[in-house]
Structures are given as structure tokens and as C-alpha cells.
Amino acid sequence: MSARSSFLERTLSTTYACACGQLTDDEHRARQERLGAGITGIFLGWVGALMIGIGRRLMHT
């Protein structure tokens, strides 16, 4: 069995191994959603800070 097929089998299985133990499919999906929400929040924070910085520079010129 190649490394690619074993990766696909692990990805499509109903339980996922984690450093803290086994995660069910729903728990894995919830974890991915929290991670995505965190990354989105950080991105929006940076965009907001960039817009504030650009706005301040434009107002001073």
C-alpha cells in the first residue's frame, strides 16, 4: 500500500487520531471550524489594522 492511499484512508475514516486521543468525525469537523474561525479572525484583524493605518496616512496628507 502506498503512502498516498494510506493517507486517503486515514482522511476518510470515521475517527481521527490526535495527540490527546481519538476524535470522532463531528469532533474533527468542529476542531477544523474553530481553527478556520481563528485564522479568519486574525486575517480580519490584520486587514482592519492595515485599513486604519492607510486611512491615517491619507488623512494627514
PDB file as gemmi writes it, atoms N, CA and C in Angstrom:
CRYST1    1.000    1.000    1.000  90.00  90.00  90.00 P 1                      
ATOM      1  N   MET A   1       0.851  -1.181   0.000  1.00  0.00           N  
ATOM      2  CA  MET A   1       0.000   0.000   0.000  1.00  0.00           C  
ATOM      3  C   MET A   1       0.894   1.241   0.000  1.00  0.00           C  
ATOM      4  N   SER A   2       0.624   2.167  -0.881  1.00  0.00           N  
ATOM      5  CA  SER A   2       1.461   3.353  -0.985  1.00  0.00           C  
ATOM      6  C   SER A   2       1.126   4.349   0.122  1.00  0.00           C  
ATOM      7  N   ALA A   3       2.022   5.308   0.300  1.00  0.00           N  
ATOM      8  CA  ALA A   3       1.808   6.328   1.329  1.00  0.00           C  
ATOM      9  C   ALA A   3       0.584   7.173   1.004  1.00  0.00           C  
ATOM     10  N   ARG A   4       0.332   7.393  -0.281  1.00  0.00           N  
ATOM     11  CA  ARG A   4      -0.815   8.216  -0.676  1.00  0.00           C  
ATOM     12  C   ARG A   4      -2.132   7.542  -0.309  1.00  0.00           C  
ATOM     13  N   SER A   5      -2.271   6.267  -0.581  1.00  0.00           N  
ATOM     14  CA  SER A   5      -3.528   5.592  -0.268  1.00  0.00           C  
ATOM     15  C   SER A   5      -3.735   5.481   1.241  1.00  0.00           C  
ATOM     16  N   SER A   6      -2.665   5.280   2.004  1.00  0.00           N  
ATOM     17  CA  SER A   6      -2.836   5.213   3.450  1.00  0.00           C  
ATOM     18  C   SER A   6      -3.261   6.576   4.001  1.00  0.00           C  
ATOM     19  N   PHE A   7      -2.760   7.658   3.410  1.00  0.00           N  
ATOM     20  CA  PHE A   7      -3.189   8.990   3.821  1.00  0.00           C  
ATOM     21  C   PHE A   7      -4.672   9.175   3.521  1.00  0.00           C  
ATOM     22  N   LEU A   8      -5.099   8.736   2.335  1.00  0.00           N  
ATOM     23  CA  LEU A   8      -6.512   8.863   1.980  1.00  0.00           C  
ATOM     24  C   LEU A   8      -7.393   8.027   2.900  1.00  0.00           C  
ATOM     25  N   GLU A   9      -6.933   6.847   3.257  1.00  0.00           N  
ATOM     26  CA  GLU A   9      -7.712   6.014   4.177  1.00  0.00           C  
ATOM     27  C   GLU A   9      -7.854   6.694   5.530  1.00  0.00           C  
ATOM     28  N   ARG A  10      -6.763   7.266   6.029  1.00  0.00           N  
ATOM     29  CA  ARG A  10      -6.833   7.952   7.323  1.00  0.00           C  
ATOM     30  C   ARG A  10      -7.731   9.170   7.240  1.00  0.00           C  
ATOM     31  N   THR A  11      -7.702   9.882   6.118  1.00  0.00           N  
ATOM     32  CA  THR A  11      -8.521  11.079   5.963  1.00  0.00           C  
ATOM     33  C   THR A  11     -10.003  10.733   5.910  1.00  0.00           C  
ATOM     34  N   LEU A  12     -10.345   9.634   5.246  1.00  0.00           N  
ATOM     35  CA  LEU A  12     -11.744   9.275   5.059  1.00  0.00           C  
ATOM     36  C   LEU A  12     -12.313   8.418   6.183  1.00  0.00           C  
ATOM     37  N   SER A  13     -11.505   8.028   7.150  1.00  0.00           N  
ATOM     38  CA  SER A  13     -12.011   7.180   8.228  1.00  0.00           C  
ATOM     39  C   SER A  13     -12.935   7.978   9.146  1.00  0.00           C  
ATOM     40  N   THR A  14     -13.707   7.265   9.960  1.00  0.00           N  
ATOM     41  CA  THR A  14     -14.689   7.941  10.815  1.00  0.00           C  
ATOM     42  C   THR A  14     -14.081   8.472  12.099  1.00  0.00           C  
ATOM     43  N   THR A  15     -12.906   7.995  12.485  1.00  0.00           N  
ATOM     44  CA  THR A  15     -12.238   8.529  13.665  1.00  0.00           C  
ATOM     45  C   THR A  15     -10.868   9.027  13.274  1.00  0.00           C  
ATOM     46  N   TYR A  16     -10.395  10.036  13.968  1.00  0.00           N  
ATOM     47  CA  TYR A  16      -9.120  10.654  13.665  1.00  0.00           C  
ATOM     48  C   TYR A  16      -8.237  10.601  14.899  1.00  0.00           C  
ATOM     49  N   ALA A  17      -6.999  10.238  14.700  1.00  0.00           N  
ATOM     50  CA  ALA A  17      -6.056  10.185  15.814  1.00  0.00           C  
ATOM     51  C   ALA A  17      -5.570  11.592  16.117  1.00  0.00           C  
ATOM     52  N   CYS A  18      -5.448  11.879  17.378  1.00  0.00           N  
ATOM     53  CA  CYS A  18      -4.971  13.174  17.836  1.00  0.00           C  
ATOM     54  C   CYS A  18      -3.963  12.909  18.938  1.00  0.00           C  
ATOM     55  N   ALA A  19      -3.129  13.885  19.252  1.00  0.00           N  
ATOM     56  CA  ALA A  19      -2.161  13.708  20.329  1.00  0.00           C  
ATOM     57  C   ALA A  19      -2.869  13.422  21.649  1.00  0.00           C  
ATOM     58  N   CYS A  20      -4.092  13.925  21.801  1.00  0.00           N  
ATOM     59  CA  CYS A  20      -4.839  13.727  23.045  1.00  0.00           C  
ATOM     60  C   CYS A  20      -5.733  12.489  22.995  1.00  0.00           C  
ATOM     61  N   GLY A  21      -5.788  11.772  21.905  1.00  0.00           N  
ATOM     62  CA  GLY A  21      -6.628  10.579  21.806  1.00  0.00           C  
ATOM     63  C   GLY A  21      -7.358  10.517  20.488  1.00  0.00           C  
ATOM     64  N   GLN A  22      -8.514   9.862  20.477  1.00  0.00           N  
ATOM     65  CA  GLN A  22      -9.306   9.695  19.260  1.00  0.00           C  
ATOM     66  C   GLN A  22     -10.385  10.773  19.176  1.00  0.00           C  
ATOM     67  N   LEU A  23     -10.588  11.290  17.978  1.00  0.00           N  
ATOM     68  CA  LEU A  23     -11.649  12.255  17.735  1.00  0.00           C  
ATOM     69  C   LEU A  23     -12.659  11.633  16.785  1.00  0.00           C  
ATOM     70  N   THR A  24     -13.932  11.829  17.067  1.00  0.00           N  
ATOM     71  CA  THR A  24     -14.954  11.368  16.134  1.00  0.00           C  
ATOM     72  C   THR A  24     -14.995  12.319  14.943  1.00  0.00           C  
ATOM     73  N   ASP A  25     -15.763  11.960  13.939  1.00  0.00           N  
ATOM     74  CA  ASP A  25     -15.871  12.782  12.734  1.00  0.00           C  
ATOM     75  C   ASP A  25     -16.412  14.169  13.067  1.00  0.00           C  
ATOM     76  N   ASP A  26     -17.441  14.231  13.933  1.00  0.00           N  
ATOM     77  CA  ASP A  26     -18.022  15.523  14.310  1.00  0.00           C  
ATOM     78  C   ASP A  26     -17.034  16.373  15.099  1.00  0.00           C  
ATOM     79  N   GLU A  27     -16.286  15.749  16.008  1.00  0.00           N  
ATOM     80  CA  GLU A  27     -15.302  16.490  16.794  1.00  0.00           C  
ATOM     81  C   GLU A  27     -14.187  17.023  15.899  1.00  0.00           C  
ATOM     82  N   HIS A  28     -13.778  16.229  14.923  1.00  0.00           N  
ATOM     83  CA  HIS A  28     -12.733  16.670  13.998  1.00  0.00           C  
ATOM     84  C   HIS A  28     -13.223  17.855  13.173  1.00  0.00           C  
ATOM     85  N   ARG A  29     -14.458  17.778  12.691  1.00  0.00           N  
ATOM     86  CA  ARG A  29     -15.027  18.874  11.906  1.00  0.00           C  
ATOM     87  C   ARG A  29     -15.159  20.135  12.758  1.00  0.00           C  
ATOM     88  N   ALA A  30     -15.576  19.986  14.019  1.00  0.00           N  
ATOM     89  CA  ALA A  30     -15.697  21.137  14.916  1.00  0.00           C  
ATOM     90  C   ALA A  30     -14.331  21.764  15.169  1.00  0.00           C  
ATOM     91  N   ARG A  31     -13.311  20.923  15.310  1.00  0.00           N  
ATOM     92  CA  ARG A  31     -11.958  21.434  15.525  1.00  0.00           C  
ATOM     93  C   ARG A  31     -11.477  22.221  14.303  1.00  0.00           C  
ATOM     94  N   GLN A  32     -11.770  21.710  13.107  1.00  0.00           N  
ATOM     95  CA  GLN A  32     -11.401  22.417  11.885  1.00  0.00           C  
ATOM     96  C   GLN A  32     -12.144  23.742  11.771  1.00  0.00           C  
ATOM     97  N   GLU A  33     -13.411  23.766  12.170  1.00  0.00           N  
ATOM     98  CA  GLU A  33     -14.182  25.007  12.109  1.00  0.00           C  
ATOM     99  C   GLU A  33     -13.619  26.046  13.069  1.00  0.00           C  
ATOM    100  N   ARG A  34     -13.240  25.622  14.282  1.00  0.00           N  
ATOM    101  CA  ARG A  34     -12.636  26.562  15.234  1.00  0.00           C  
ATOM    102  C   ARG A  34     -11.313  27.100  14.706  1.00  0.00           C  
ATOM    103  N   LEU A  35     -10.512  26.230  14.104  1.00  0.00           N  
ATOM    104  CA  LEU A  35      -9.246  26.664  13.534  1.00  0.00           C  
ATOM    105  C   LEU A  35      -9.482  27.656  12.402  1.00  0.00           C  
ATOM    106  N   GLY A  36     -10.444  27.361  11.542  1.00  0.00           N  
ATOM    107  CA  GLY A  36     -10.771  28.270  10.449  1.00  0.00           C  
ATOM    108  C   GLY A  36     -11.281  29.608  10.950  1.00  0.00           C  
ATOM    109  N   ALA A  37     -12.100  29.580  11.996  1.00  0.00           N  
ATOM    110  CA  ALA A  37     -12.613  30.829  12.567  1.00  0.00           C  
ATOM    111  C   ALA A  37     -11.477  31.647  13.172  1.00  0.00           C  
ATOM    112  N   GLY A  38     -10.535  30.984  13.818  1.00  0.00           N  
ATOM    113  CA  GLY A  38      -9.390  31.689  14.396  1.00  0.00           C  
ATOM    114  C   GLY A  38      -8.521  32.333  13.333  1.00  0.00           C  
ATOM    115  N   ILE A  39      -8.240  31.592  12.273  1.00  0.00           N  
ATOM    116  CA  ILE A  39      -7.426  32.135  11.182  1.00  0.00           C  
ATOM    117  C   ILE A  39      -8.144  33.294  10.503  1.00  0.00           C  
ATOM    118  N   THR A  40      -9.461  33.157  10.312  1.00  0.00           N  
ATOM    119  CA  THR A  40     -10.244  34.234   9.709  1.00  0.00           C  
ATOM    120  C   THR A  40     -10.228  35.472  10.597  1.00  0.00           C  
ATOM    121  N   GLY A  41     -10.358  35.287  11.909  1.00  0.00           N  
ATOM    122  CA  GLY A  41     -10.323  36.414  12.839  1.00  0.00           C  
ATOM    123  C   GLY A  41      -8.991  37.141  12.812  1.00  0.00           C  
ATOM    124  N   ILE A  42      -7.908  36.390  12.776  1.00  0.00           N  
ATOM    125  CA  ILE A  42      -6.579  37.010  12.708  1.00  0.00           C  
ATOM    126  C   ILE A  42      -6.427  37.783  11.405  1.00  0.00           C  
ATOM    127  N   PHE A  43      -6.860  37.182  10.295  1.00  0.00           N  
ATOM    128  CA  PHE A  43      -6.778  37.852   8.995  1.00  0.00           C  
ATOM    129  C   PHE A  43      -7.576  39.153   8.996  1.00  0.00           C  
ATOM    130  N   LEU A  44      -8.804  39.112   9.513  1.00  0.00           N  
ATOM    131  CA  LEU A  44      -9.630  40.318   9.542  1.00  0.00           C  
ATOM    132  C   LEU A  44      -9.031  41.383  10.453  1.00  0.00           C  
ATOM    133  N   GLY A  45      -8.405  40.953  11.541  1.00  0.00           N  
ATOM    134  CA  GLY A  45      -7.731  41.907  12.418  1.00  0.00           C  
ATOM    135  C   GLY A  45      -6.597  42.625  11.703  1.00  0.00           C  
ATOM    136  N   TRP A  46      -5.798  41.877  10.949  1.00  0.00           N  
ATOM    137  CA  TRP A  46      -4.694  42.483  10.193  1.00  0.00           C  
ATOM    138  C   TRP A  46      -5.220  43.417   9.109  1.00  0.00           C  
ATOM    139  N   VAL A  47      -6.272  43.023   8.431  1.00  0.00           N  
ATOM    140  CA  VAL A  47      -6.852  43.874   7.388  1.00  0.00           C  
ATOM    141  C   VAL A  47      -7.392  45.157   8.006  1.00  0.00           C  
ATOM    142  N   GLY A  48      -8.056  45.049   9.147  1.00  0.00           N  
ATOM    143  CA  GLY A  48      -8.568  46.239   9.830  1.00  0.00           C  
ATOM    144  C   GLY A  48      -7.454  47.175  10.254  1.00  0.00           C  
ATOM    145  N   ALA A  49      -6.376  46.619  10.807  1.00  0.00           N  
ATOM    146  CA  ALA A  49      -5.240  47.450  11.217  1.00  0.00           C  
ATOM    147  C   ALA A  49      -4.597  48.118  10.008  1.00  0.00           C  
ATOM    148  N   LEU A  50      -4.496  47.391   8.911  1.00  0.00           N  
ATOM    149  CA  LEU A  50      -3.931  47.960   7.686  1.00  0.00           C  
ATOM    150  C   LEU A  50      -4.804  49.095   7.167  1.00  0.00           C  
ATOM    151  N   MET A  51      -6.124  48.907   7.197  1.00  0.00           N  
ATOM    152  CA  MET A  51      -7.027  49.957   6.725  1.00  0.00           C  
ATOM    153  C   MET A  51      -6.957  51.196   7.613  1.00  0.00           C  
ATOM    154  N   ILE A  52      -6.839  51.001   8.915  1.00  0.00           N  
ATOM    155  CA  ILE A  52      -6.704  52.143   9.826  1.00  0.00           C  
ATOM    156  C   ILE A  52      -5.408  52.884   9.541  1.00  0.00           C  
ATOM    157  N   GLY A  53      -4.322  52.135   9.350  1.00  0.00           N  
ATOM    158  CA  GLY A  53      -3.032  52.764   9.048  1.00  0.00           C  
ATOM    159  C   GLY A  53      -3.063  53.541   7.745  1.00  0.00           C  
ATOM    160  N   ILE A  54      -3.657  52.974   6.710  1.00  0.00           N  
ATOM    161  CA  ILE A  54      -3.756  53.668   5.425  1.00  0.00           C  
ATOM    162  C   ILE A  54      -4.644  54.901   5.561  1.00  0.00           C  
ATOM    163  N   GLY A  55      -5.750  54.770   6.285  1.00  0.00           N  
ATOM    164  CA  GLY A  55      -6.648  55.908   6.486  1.00  0.00           C  
ATOM    165  C   GLY A  55      -5.972  57.058   7.210  1.00  0.00           C  
ATOM    166  N   ARG A  56      -5.185  56.750   8.215  1.00  0.00           N  
ATOM    167  CA  ARG A  56      -4.475  57.809   8.948  1.00  0.00           C  
ATOM    168  C   ARG A  56      -3.467  58.520   8.052  1.00  0.00           C  
ATOM    169  N   ARG A  57      -2.755  57.745   7.235  1.00  0.00           N  
ATOM    170  CA  ARG A  57      -1.772  58.362   6.336  1.00  0.00           C  
ATOM    171  C   ARG A  57      -2.460  59.244   5.300  1.00  0.00           C  
ATOM    172  N   LEU A  58      -3.595  58.795   4.777  1.00  0.00           N  
ATOM    173  CA  LEU A  58      -4.303  59.596   3.781  1.00  0.00           C  
ATOM    174  C   LEU A  58      -4.873  60.871   4.391  1.00  0.00           C  
ATOM    175  N   MET A  59      -5.317  60.814   5.634  1.00  0.00           N  
ATOM    176  CA  MET A  59      -5.900  61.990   6.280  1.00  0.00           C  
ATOM    177  C   MET A  59      -4.838  63.026   6.633  1.00  0.00           C  
ATOM    178  N   HIS A  60      -3.598  62.594   6.818  1.00  0.00           N  
ATOM    179  CA  HIS A  60      -2.539  63.533   7.190  1.00  0.00           C  
ATOM    180  C   HIS A  60      -1.892  64.196   5.991  1.00  0.00           C  
ATOM    181  N   THR A  61      -2.148  63.727   4.796  1.00  0.00           N  
ATOM    182  CA  THR A  61      -1.510  64.337   3.624  1.00  0.00           C  
ATOM    183  C   THR A  61      -2.418  65.310   2.934  1.00  0.00           C  
TER     184      THR A  61                                                      
END                                                                             
